[in-house]
Amino acid sequence: MSDQVEQEKVMSFWGHFDELRKRLFIGLIALVITTLISFAIAQRLIFILAQPVGGTENLLSIEVTENMGVFMRVSLLSGFVMALPVIFYEVMSFVLPGLHPSEKKWVFMMIPLATLLFVVGVLFAYFVMLPAALPFLINFLGIKTTPRLSSYFSFVTGLLFWIGISFETPLVVFFLAKLKLVTAKGLARQWRVAVVVIAVLAAVITPTPDPVNMGLLMLPLFGLYLLSLLLATLAR
C-alpha cells in the first residue's frame, strides 16, 4: 500500500514538472516571437530611451559589438512587455489550477492589470526616476561624464525592468491571498513592517543614494501596498 502511495506521489511530481515545462516553453516561445517583432521598433526605442541623457549623440560606443548588444537588450525588454500577458497567464494557470468557472474571470481580469502595472512602473521610471537621477550621477563631484552606450542602456533597462517588476506587487499579494497564505487583515496589521520593506526595496532599486529619489519611489510603492490590501480582500 505504501509503495502504491509513493508511486502516486512520484507520478504526481513528474506530472507537475511536465506541466511546468509546458507552461515555461509557451512563455519562452511568446517572448522569442515578441522580441523578434521588437526588432522593427528597437532603434526608435533606443532614441527614446536616450532622451533623458540628451540623445544618442551624448553617448560613446567603443566596442565593435556594443551597438548590437544594446539593440538586443532593448528588443528583449520590449519583447518582455509585449509577451507579459501570455507569461502571466501561463504562471496563473500553473499556480492556480482547478479554478472554479466563477473564479476564472479573475484570471482574465488580472492579465491586463499585470501588463498595465508593469507599463505604469516603466513610465514612472522613465518620466520621474531617470530625470531626477541622471543629472546627479553624470555631474557628481562636478566632473561631467560621457556615458558609454552599453553601460547607459544596461543601467536604464535594468532600472525600467526592476521598477516595472516592483509594480507587480499587488498581483503577487493576490496570488498569496488566493493560496490562503496571507490575508488583508494580516497585511494591514503589519503596515509598519511593510513600510520598512518598502524603504529597503526603494533603497536597493533607486540608482542614487539621495533621499529624494528614494522618497519618489516609496510613495507609489506604498500606494501599491494599499492596492494589495484591496486585491487580497477580493481574492478571499
C-alpha positions in Angstrom: 0.0 0.0 0.0 2.8 2.4 0.9 4.6 1.6 -2.4 1.5 2.5 -4.3 1.2 5.8 -2.4 4.8 6.5 -3.1 4.4 5.7 -6.8 1.4 8.1 -7.0 3.5 10.8 -5.4 6.3 10.3 -7.9 3.8 10.3 -10.8 2.2 13.5 -9.4 5.6 15.2 -9.1 6.5 14.4 -12.7 3.1 15.4 -13.9 3.5 18.9 -12.2 7.0 19.1 -13.6 5.8 18.3 -17.1 3.0 20.9 -16.8 5.6 23.5 -15.6 7.8 22.7 -18.5 5.0 23.2 -21.0 4.0 26.5 -19.4 7.6 27.8 -19.4 8.0 26.7 -23.0 4.9 28.6 -24.2 6.1 31.7 -22.3 9.5 31.4 -23.9 8.1 31.0 -27.4 5.9 34.1 -26.8 9.0 36.0 -25.6 11.0 35.0 -28.7 8.2 36.0 -31.1 7.6 39.4 -29.4 11.4 40.0 -29.3 11.7 39.4 -33.0 8.7 41.8 -33.5 10.5 44.4 -31.4 13.4 44.4 -33.9 11.2 46.7 -36.0 10.9 49.3 -33.3 14.1 48.8 -31.3 16.1 51.6 -33.0 13.2 54.1 -32.3 13.1 52.9 -28.7 16.8 53.4 -28.3 16.4 57.0 -29.4 13.6 57.5 -26.9 15.5 55.9 -24.0 18.5 58.1 -24.8 16.4 61.3 -24.4 17.0 61.7 -20.6 20.7 62.0 -21.3 20.3 64.4 -24.2 20.1 61.9 -27.1 22.4 59.2 -28.5 24.9 61.9 -29.6 25.8 62.2 -25.9 26.7 58.5 -25.6 30.0 56.9 -26.5 30.4 53.5 -28.2 33.8 51.8 -28.0 33.5 48.1 -28.8 32.6 46.7 -32.2 29.7 44.7 -30.8 28.4 47.3 -28.4 25.7 48.8 -30.7 24.4 45.3 -31.5 24.3 44.4 -27.8 22.3 47.5 -26.9 19.9 46.7 -29.8 19.3 43.2 -28.5 18.9 44.4 -24.9 16.2 47.0 -25.8 14.5 44.5 -28.1 14.4 41.9 -25.3 12.9 44.4 -22.8 10.3 45.5 -25.4 9.5 41.8 -26.2 9.1 41.1 -22.5 6.5 43.8 -22.2 4.6 42.5 -25.2 4.8 38.9 -24.0 3.8 39.7 -20.4 0.1 38.9 -20.9 1.0 35.4 -22.1 3.6 34.9 -19.5 1.3 36.0 -16.7 -1.5 33.8 -18.0 0.8 30.7 -18.0 2.0 31.4 -14.5 -1.5 31.9 -13.2 -2.7 28.7 -14.9 0.1 26.7 -13.2 0.0 28.3 -9.8 -3.8 28.3 -9.5 -5.0 25.1 -11.2 -8.6 23.9 -10.9 -10.2 27.3 -10.7 -14.0 27.4 -10.5 -15.7 29.0 -13.5 -16.6 32.0 -11.3 -13.0 32.4 -10.4 -11.6 32.2 -13.9 -12.9 35.7 -14.6 -10.3 37.0 -12.1 -7.5 35.4 -14.1 -8.6 37.3 -17.3 -9.1 40.5 -15.3 -5.6 40.2 -13.8 -3.8 39.7 -17.1 -4.5 43.3 -18.4 -3.9 44.6 -14.9 -0.5 42.9 -14.8 0.5 44.5 -18.1 -0.8 47.9 -17.1 1.0 47.9 -13.7 4.3 46.9 -15.4 3.9 49.6 -18.1 3.0 52.2 -15.4 6.2 51.2 -13.5 8.3 51.6 -16.7 6.7 55.0 -17.4 7.2 56.1 -13.8 10.9 55.1 -14.0 11.3 56.9 -17.4 9.5 60.2 -16.7 10.2 60.5 -12.9 13.2 58.5 -11.8 15.6 59.0 -14.7 15.2 62.8 -15.0 15.9 63.0 -11.2 18.8 60.5 -11.1 20.8 61.2 -14.3 21.9 64.8 -13.6 23.0 63.8 -10.1 25.1 60.9 -11.4 26.5 62.5 -14.5 27.6 65.7 -12.8 28.7 64.1 -9.5 31.8 65.8 -8.0 31.4 68.5 -10.6 33.0 66.2 -13.2 30.9 65.8 -16.4 30.6 62.3 -17.5 30.1 61.0 -21.1 28.4 57.6 -20.6 29.2 54.6 -22.7 26.4 53.3 -24.8 26.3 49.8 -23.3 26.7 51.0 -19.7 24.0 53.6 -20.1 21.4 51.2 -21.6 22.3 48.5 -19.1 21.6 51.0 -16.3 18.4 52.3 -18.0 16.8 49.0 -19.0 17.7 47.5 -15.6 16.0 50.4 -13.8 12.9 50.2 -16.0 12.7 46.4 -15.6 13.0 46.3 -11.8 10.7 49.2 -11.1 8.2 47.6 -13.5 8.5 44.3 -11.6 8.1 46.1 -8.3 4.8 47.5 -9.5 3.5 43.9 -9.8 3.5 43.6 -6.0 -0.3 43.8 -5.7 -0.7 40.8 -8.0 1.8 38.8 -6.0 -0.2 39.5 -2.9 -3.3 38.5 -4.8 -1.7 35.1 -5.6 -0.7 34.6 -2.0 -4.2 35.5 -0.7 -5.7 33.1 -3.3 -3.5 30.4 -1.9 -4.6 31.4 1.6 -1.0 32.3 2.7 -1.8 35.9 3.6 -4.9 37.9 4.5 -5.9 41.5 4.1 -6.3 41.9 7.9 -2.9 40.3 8.5 -1.2 42.7 6.0 -3.0 45.7 7.4 -1.7 44.8 10.9 1.8 44.6 9.6 1.8 48.0 8.0 5.0 49.1 9.9 6.8 46.1 8.5 5.5 47.0 5.1 6.9 50.5 5.3 10.4 49.1 6.3 10.3 46.6 3.4 9.2 49.4 1.0 12.1 51.6 2.2 14.6 48.8 1.8 13.3 48.0 -1.7 13.4 51.6 -2.7 17.0 51.9 -1.4 18.0 48.9 -3.5 16.3 49.9 -6.7 17.0 53.7 -6.5 20.1 54.4 -8.6 21.2 57.3 -6.4 21.8 57.4 -2.6 19.9 60.7 -2.0 16.7 60.5 0.0 14.7 62.5 -2.7 14.8 59.7 -5.3 14.2 57.1 -2.6 11.1 59.1 -1.5 9.9 59.4 -5.1 9.8 55.6 -5.3 8.5 54.9 -1.8 5.3 56.9 -2.5 4.0 54.8 -5.4 5.2 51.6 -3.7 3.1 52.5 -0.6 0.1 53.2 -2.9 0.7 49.7 -4.4 0.7 48.3 -0.8 -2.8 49.8 -0.3 -3.9 48.3 -3.6 -2.5 45.0 -2.4 -4.9 45.1 0.6 -7.8 45.6 -1.7 -6.8 42.7 -4.0 -6.2 40.5 -1.0 -9.7 41.2 0.2 -11.2 40.4 -3.3 -9.2 37.2 -3.5 -10.7 35.8 -0.4 
